Amino acid sequence: MVAELWPVALRNEGDGLRIEWNDGVATFVRWQTLRENCPCASCIEERQRPPDPFRVLSPQEVAAGTPRPRSMTPVGRYAYQIVWNDGHATGIYTLERLRQLSQPLSMSSKSDAVSPPESP
């Protein structure tokens, strides 16, 4: 096992993100999964509250529909910040968290490459 993990390739696969890691493993995580697991303080607090059956959705939430990233920017060499189509942008997804949320894949499919940060 490689002591320090980093992505060697990131690809937008439509409904999710394919990540090829420096240890040779390729993984996939749905955008919906990433948005539902946003690590920012506001989202964590909201997930810990009991569900409100009378909650009214904001116009942004209704208009956004399925979560999609507007941008994904490296934060140093340890994380990515995702700006979502619902306007949310405060979550910093560590490489470790991205690996935890994603599922292993085979290394066969290819599509729209996104540049990852340089390896340490």
Backbone torsions as a table, in degrees:
resi	resn	phi	psi	omega
1	MET	NA	138.3	177.3
2	VAL	-75.9	131.9	-176.5
3	ALA	-64.2	-41.7	-177.9
4	GLU	-119.1	122.4	-178.8
5	LEU	-95.2	142.0	170.8
6	TRP	-151.4	153.9	179.8
7	PRO	-77.6	138.5	173.7
8	VAL	-99.9	-17.0	175.7
9	ALA	-157.2	139.9	173.9
10	LEU	-123.1	135.5	-179.5
11	ARG	-136.3	132.2	173.2
12	ASN	-77.2	116.6	-178.4
13	GLU	-106.8	31.9	178.7
14	GLY	85.9	-82.5	-178.7
15	ASP	-93.0	6.1	179.7
16	GLY	-169.0	-171.8	-175.4
17	LEU	-117.6	126.6	173.4
18	ARG	-97.7	131.5	179.5
19	ILE	-124.0	127.6	172.5
20	GLU	-104.7	123.1	-173.3
21	TRP	-98.5	160.2	-179.1
22	ASN	-66.9	-12.4	176.9
23	ASP	-91.0	7.4	177.3
24	GLY	90.3	-3.7	-179.5
25	VAL	-89.2	136.7	172.9
26	ALA	-108.2	136.9	-179.7
27	THR	-130.8	164.3	178.4
28	PHE	-136.6	137.5	175.4
29	VAL	-137.2	133.7	179.2
30	ARG	-72.1	145.3	176.5
31	TRP	-57.8	-39.7	179.1
32	GLN	-57.3	-43.6	179.5
33	THR	-63.0	-43.8	178.9
34	LEU	-62.8	-44.9	-178.2
35	ARG	-65.0	-41.6	-179.9
36	GLU	-67.2	-20.7	-179.1
37	ASN	-111.8	30.0	179.1
38	CYS	-55.4	131.1	-176.1
39	PRO	-87.2	6.9	-179.0
40	CYS	-72.6	158.4	-176.5
41	ALA	-59.6	-40.9	-179.0
42	SER	-63.4	-44.5	-178.8
43	CYS	-69.1	-39.1	177.4
44	ILE	-61.4	-45.3	179.3
45	GLU	-61.3	-42.9	179.9
46	GLU	-63.6	-39.8	179.5
47	ARG	-67.6	-27.1	-177.6
48	GLN	-83.4	-16.1	177.7
49	ARG	-75.3	150.1	172.9
50	PRO	-64.2	147.6	-179.9
51	PRO	-61.7	140.9	177.3
52	ASP	-100.9	109.1	-177.4
53	PRO	-67.3	-14.5	-178.2
54	PHE	-107.6	12.5	-179.1
55	ARG	-62.5	135.0	177.3
56	VAL	-101.7	128.8	178.9
57	LEU	-71.2	142.0	176.7
58	SER	-74.7	157.9	177.0
59	PRO	-56.9	-35.2	178.2
60	GLN	-63.3	-42.2	-179.4
61	GLU	-65.0	-40.6	-179.5
62	VAL	-67.8	-45.5	-177.6
63	ALA	-68.5	-30.8	-175.2
64	ALA	-66.6	-36.0	-178.0
65	GLY	63.7	-134.4	179.8
66	THR	-68.3	132.3	179.6
67	PRO	-60.6	130.9	175.9
68	ARG	-139.1	143.8	177.6
69	PRO	-78.9	140.1	170.0
70	ARG	-88.5	-35.8	176.5
71	SER	-156.0	159.6	178.5
72	MET	-141.0	112.4	-171.4
73	THR	-117.9	133.7	176.6
74	PRO	-63.2	142.7	173.2
75	VAL	-116.3	103.7	-174.4
76	GLY	57.0	-139.1	177.6
77	ARG	-117.2	23.0	-175.0
78	TYR	-127.3	-8.3	-172.6
79	ALA	-161.5	174.4	172.8
80	TYR	-131.8	144.1	171.5
81	GLN	-104.9	130.0	179.5
82	ILE	-110.5	129.8	170.9
83	VAL	-98.5	121.4	-174.5
84	TRP	-94.2	159.3	178.8
85	ASN	-67.4	-11.0	174.9
86	ASP	-91.0	4.8	178.0
87	GLY	92.4	-10.7	-178.8
88	HIS	-72.0	137.3	-176.0
89	ALA	-151.3	16.9	-174.2
90	THR	-97.5	-5.2	-179.5
91	GLY	-81.6	133.6	174.8
92	ILE	-111.5	113.1	-177.0
93	TYR	-93.8	109.4	178.9
94	THR	-68.7	157.4	177.4
95	LEU	-59.6	-39.2	178.3
96	GLU	-60.6	-43.1	-179.5
97	ARG	-68.4	-39.1	176.6
98	LEU	-60.1	-41.8	179.1
99	ARG	-64.7	-42.1	-179.7
100	GLN	-63.4	-39.1	-176.3
101	LEU	-79.8	-16.4	-175.1
102	SER	-96.4	161.1	-179.6
103	GLN	-110.1	140.3	179.2
104	PRO	-63.0	146.4	178.4
105	LEU	-131.0	172.2	168.1
106	SER	-83.2	163.9	-176.1
107	MET	-92.2	32.5	-171.2
108	SER	-94.7	-37.9	-173.6
109	SER	-86.9	151.3	-179.7
110	LYS	-135.3	144.8	169.7
111	SER	-167.1	-177.1	-173.6
112	ASP	-21.0	95.4	-179.6
113	ALA	-73.7	141.5	174.6
114	VAL	-120.4	137.6	-176.7
115	SER	-74.4	123.7	174.3
116	PRO	-82.5	168.7	176.0
117	PRO	-67.0	159.5	177.7
118	GLU	-63.6	145.3	179.6
119	SER	-68.3	149.6	-179.6
120	PRO	-66.5	NA	NA
